[in-house]
Amino acid sequence: MIISNMVLFGVLVLALLGTVFGLSYARMTRQIDVALEKIILSARNSSFLLPTIMQDEILEPNSLIVFVDISKEEIGYISDTSYYSRDFLEKMTKKILDQTKPQGRVKVEDRHIAYDLYCFFNTARIAVYDYTMLQQSITNLLLILSGAFFISLVFLFFIFRIYAIKAIEPIEDAFYKQKELVTNASHELKTPLTIISTSMSIINSNKDDKVENQKKWFDNINLQTQRMSNLINDMLDLAKVDSFKDDKSVLFEINLSELLQGALLGMELVLYENGINLQTDIAESLKIKGNKENVEKLLYIFIDNAVKYTPRDGTVWVSLKQEKRKIVFRIKNSGEGIPKDKMNKLFDRFYRIDEARTQRGVQSFGLGLSIAKSIIDSMGASINVESKANEYTEFIITFKTA
């Protein structure tokens, strides 16, 4: 596709430059024809007999009327001959008389000559126009246009190369992310599958034992099955959000204020059980455009994330306000904060800040913030993170108004 576009643009540039050259060449030809007509017209009142001396008519230096007595090989002329040598005139006359066409162009030495030949018995009249300067101009134009065409090809090559790189970048990024997703998912699934397999082997090796005595292994299987289910659900959510990115038809008007209040109400028990204080400042009836399911998921991700990383007796602050023509959602929690060296990886898939991979005993796969970032991008919103060690972490999401 890119190569075909480059060829198309190259052909268009060539056609444009060719048109410029063609028009210039046609103009030169027309100028030569008009000049010859003027030369012939200026000699119509002169005797057609071979003059023995210069006629009274004065022409431009590069214009000339030549009279030839073919039988006597005598040459007469109208114009000042200082522009041409006698030897040049004889060469030019002989070359024109040798031509088979009554009108045409010849090159004599380094000069380009246009002529109009008329013969009457043994006498010939030759109208001559020297268009050497015009030929040099058209030759220079051809060189300039050829250089312009070459430069445009080089320019087009680099432009399309940059375009190709930019066009391929999303594909490479998608391929890399897909490869990374498969690798990380395989790694995450390997551990629970190993535990399930081991537990099943132990159960099978003690078939006669009571179920109560093997409850530990059944609990392990149940826990790891739930863990795999959560991972698969997160991956499906991520895939679903990615599929919405380029589909603007799924965006509808949403009352973000109501949706946020509902999400906080749903997390009220979790906040209470963990001894976390909640402070809110939510403006009413703030509306945005988006996919309701995705926006709801987005809010739960950030609220759940704030709860997990807020210590007991800590505080979570939630704010939703309209600032100028934007709607700004802020969620801030007290706690350890996020180290600066880990900020740039915060939204990477399967990335976890805590190496233990758990917080409050809850298994985390590092997909929550990645899903949230994908939802934000799909809505054309933006996100910023602010954090101070041992004090707080704040996520600031800016939405477009409906």
Secondary structure, DSSP 8 states (H G I E B T S, - for coil): -HHHHHHHHHHHHHHHHHHHHHHHHHHHHHHHHHHHHHHHHHTTTS-SS--SS--S----TTEEEEEEETTTTEEEEES-GGGS-HHHHHHHHHHHHT-SSSEEEEEETTEEEEEEEEEETTEEEEEEEE-HHHHHHHHHHHHHHHHHHHHHHHHHHHHHHHHHHHHHHHHHHHHHHHHHHHHHHHHHHHHHHHHHHHHHHHHHHTTTS-TGGGHHHHHHHHHHHHHHHHHHHHHHHHHHHHHHTT-GGG-EEEEHHHHHHHHHHHTHHHHHHTT-EEEEEE-SS-EEEE-HHHHHHHHHHHHHHHHHTS-TT-EEEEEEEEETTEEEEEEEEESS---GGGGGGTTSTT--SSTT-EETTEE--S-HHHHHHHHHHHTT-EEEEEEETTTEEEEEEEEEB-
